[in-house]
Amino acid sequence: MEKAPQIKTVFLLTKADSADFDRDTVSKRLGLAPTKTSAPRLSKGRMHLPSNETPETMQPLSGMTVLPSADPPYQIMLHAFWELELPKTESWDIEGPLRRMEDILCGKELEILRLYGEFNLEPHVIIKIYADSGTLPVLELSGSSVAFWASIGAAIITEPYLD
């Protein structure tokens, strides 16, 4: 019998710019303890851009700012964030693990909207899939899940990690 994929869901509030924000206030107002937070920080890595682009002319990247410099490679400022991550669970679909995150955040939608407006945050839900390449879960979301995440303006991102 095939081993079921493991699914991990992450709710992430990322600062839309390189300034900091009060992550403790986010925790208090949501009534949740994050699994991880971070102030803005310089990345250890650097980025090369296509020859026709500069940090000033490129499209903004979520969660990071490419810093201008005279020559590439360019240094990257990682934006501040507040993260709530659930443990991996075995599942043949993404709906169940995602529903558990929705249950935690249900009733907090208005406060999430206020927080990201007040602190200039970008909400994301990340669905991390750990599986053998031949055993992917069903990647279909119900209308109610899509509606929930849309109600708080969250981008839904899937990240497959395949063996």
Order of alpha helices (4+ residues) and beta strands (2+ residues): beta-alpha-beta-beta-beta-beta-beta-beta-alpha-alpha-beta-alpha-beta
